[in-house]
Amino acid sequence: MGNDPASLAGSRFPPGPRQDSRPLPGVPRPNEALQRPPSPPIPRQEALPPPANGRTHDSLRREPPPPSNLQNTRPVPPGHRSNEALPGTPPQDARSRSLQARYAEALQRDSSAPLPGHGRANEVQQRGQYAPAPVQDSRPPAVSARANEVSRQTPPSAEEPAPTADTRGNSILRPTPPDALEELESLQLSVKPSTPEEEELKKAVAFTHFDTSSSEDNLITLLITREDLHQLASQTLVRIKSREDQRSYLGVVVKGPFAEPNAVPAGSTMAIGVVTQGKKVTYTFDYHGRAEVELLGEETGGVLEPPRFRPRPQSPVFRLDEEESARVLGVGGDLCMGVVVGYDKMEARIHPRDKAVLPRHTGIIGTTGGGKSTTVATLIHRAQSQGIATIIFDVEGEYTHVDRPTDHPAMLEALRRRGQQAEGVKDLHIHHLTGRASLNPRHRNLRSFSLAFSSLSPYAIAEILDMSDAQHERFLKAYDVTKLLLEDFGIFPTSPDEHRAALDVDELSTGYPRMTIQHVLDVVSAYLYSLSDEGRAETKSRSRGGASRRDASAEDALPSEELPHRGPSLFSEFRNNPGRVMARVMAQSSKNEISWKALASKLHRLRRLNIFDVGNVPKVDHEAMLTPGRVSVIDLSDTDSPQLNNLVIADILRGIQETQEARYSRANARGQDVTPVLIVIEEAHEFLSASRISQMPVLFEQVARIAKRGRKRWLGLVFVTQLPQHLPQEVLGLLNNFIVHKITDSSVIARMQRAVGGIDESLWNRVSRLAPGQALVSFTQFSRPLMVAVDPAPVKRMLVE
């Protein structure tokens, strides 16, 4: 629009010089509420015709002049001096100066927000569509209602965007101008990139809290945002970076995470009311997480050392990914036991060929229904697949069908979830005592066996038969006489090598070669005969015959061929020369017939078991049992006698130990590896209970010797029991690895906690709440004990009630 007087004819405002009235950058429009009192009304003038450039007449609305401290945009006439007032400007009085000061103060106080009453005008001005023309009079004119009405009814131009739902009826909210958007984009591009420390901090999932008077050593409290609460599950490994002292720690979540409200205490009435009214109230307090972390150590030069300090408050906490967690926990290996609780894919694996793992001996403990048998079946399958020779003493017959895949629906479903298949072991051999049945009688590799009396220590036999001191003394006397008679009758030894072997026999661990229980029974019968009336008469006759040959020994005084044919009833090779037997007996005479009769009764009961040196029934082939990858099940389900089971276990353990030691020596000489052996003893509390060990110290010494010597010779023992309280401390001291399933008895848990080291209290507190199949697993290979969901058994297991 031009500035000629003709174009201003009929205007509501008096004509005046035009000037550019666009607002200065950063200077807001003045507020009408703070304008000076209005001037007298200006006479109404005729409205102007519509301008040619499409601009509305609102652009001619006069704006109040800017305060004196702002730059005046009115043009200065030529030759005007700075200390003179502009033409047409009224003189400044005190009142005007006061109003201008108030005006400037209002602008300074509210410079960023649009002024009330000018929302529409400001919006239009910012869009650059309307430019008000100031007039010479510096007093703000009174704007008529008609002018406001015209301003409100004037439609926007085609270039003006249509008002949105958010801005319609609201003059405060306006779309961001394009030039402002461009400036914001340029500012964003000019921002410096984040430092590596800032980028790392974005990955923090928690921060360390301040310590309190109740804080404990090696335990750190973490605070977690609601959004990160899901990232810190129980048993999760974390790294804490103490920024103040530049130290780095590794820890594990042992308690929590717990959710705590932000605004009120969790136990307050308000919090309880909101939660309990969950059906009616959808609102709940915002909350954060809290967790306790146990420090595993301080990272120093790539090595984890015991922590000397604590992380400082507000230290960022980072979750270790599964790959790094597996490396820190030491769960790598070829033999998988299951999935680590707290992780999606991390598996608890061990190295089957590491001497520090399986040969260190393992205890599988838990109540009935906790998953012990499933763990044993899984271990059998995994060990067989790794070429380990596995031997199981099965007192219930549960593992006599492990060569078949499982058909149990729950196991099949669990295998499907793990992405595994049901399959049996490849090379199963079942051994059962002669005269006893097996739960798998049609198995193609079913073999019966008998025990060799000569392989059992006389001290172990005395303990298993629960002999009294008097009976034990007479049994050892009969045992010594039997050894002499074996040599007399040319049974053993028969060569110089056998003589040397006889001298090396350790009767605390094994018996006398080629001695049978019938040999000992014949000697006991000879002693009983010597104590009978008939035997006493024979003794007197022998004494008279010996008086004539004073210098002769008892053997030479009455040669065997001169003895009468009457005498004890003998059934072994000794029956060929009863006189020789009686001569040996009389040379080491004994009294107390009652003790001899009690001893004979126990030995006859042992012989009637018909398990020692039975005809053509072979003995256990220990060499074949140690074939790589073979699974040998000793089926003791039909014995119904703990004493008999103990005899079998003691005999086979000794044979396996001797065979493995010989194989180890041969392999060592050839520079080869020996086959690892794993021996599983079910119901170990029956074999090595505290009461039995006190009565059978020799038997325990045998087991302890096997355990100690087996560590170096790849011979590992696995004790399985549901009554760990019956295992003595001496047995628990032999174990280095533990798989603990659910235990409900708190006293048993307390005893296990005292006996087993290296497992923190937080894990023991969870033992009573473990689900079937879950276990607390502690292996020497692991850096700390783990909660593991043991893999389902892919083999068939007999569910015995």
Disulfide bonds with the S-S distance in Angstrom:
none
